[in-house]
Structures are given as C-alpha cells and as structure tokens.
C-alpha cells in the first residue's frame, strides 16, 4: 500500500477529517505503511507525501492552542 492509499483509507474510516498526528497514529496502529528504512511516517512526512495530490486532499492550517 502506498502512503497516499494509507492516508485515504484512514480518512475514509474516520469520516474524512483527522489531524496529521491522528493520521500517523492510525497508520502506525494498523501497520498500513512504512518508509523504506522501516519506520512509520511522522507528520511532516505525511504532509510532504500529499503535496502531489492536493486535488484529492484538503489541508487546513491553524494555530495550536
């Protein structure tokens, strides 16, 4: 499974809206994707991974409170 497919699967299963941290946690929990070095993706890797698919994903940015 590709990173894009893993992100899409997680979002569909959770109603379409999650934080990048929640996406990462679900990918880890369900063992959906690992990087070539065998580690799970972090938030920046997930954001970088969808840059070519911005027509398929909506990204919202906000300040942490």
Steps between C-alpha positions, in 0.01 A plus 500: 500500500631846417504789746224670304283188517565465874402861566186466291401176676543655844305813407212302351480281810482807725255721314750691291652737757801431723810686608829390349596356839180293507567379145852396603369319808245307294762407240724371782220320685371326188852448357388641165825653377868515588775704342786328317706505822224308682371788714150641503434844350486808722285812449739677265541185289120470466468865396787466254347178368174665394656801327448339158138413582359832615205453266405194707566632853403814686761645736401737780757693699437648842686618806543261788324617812 
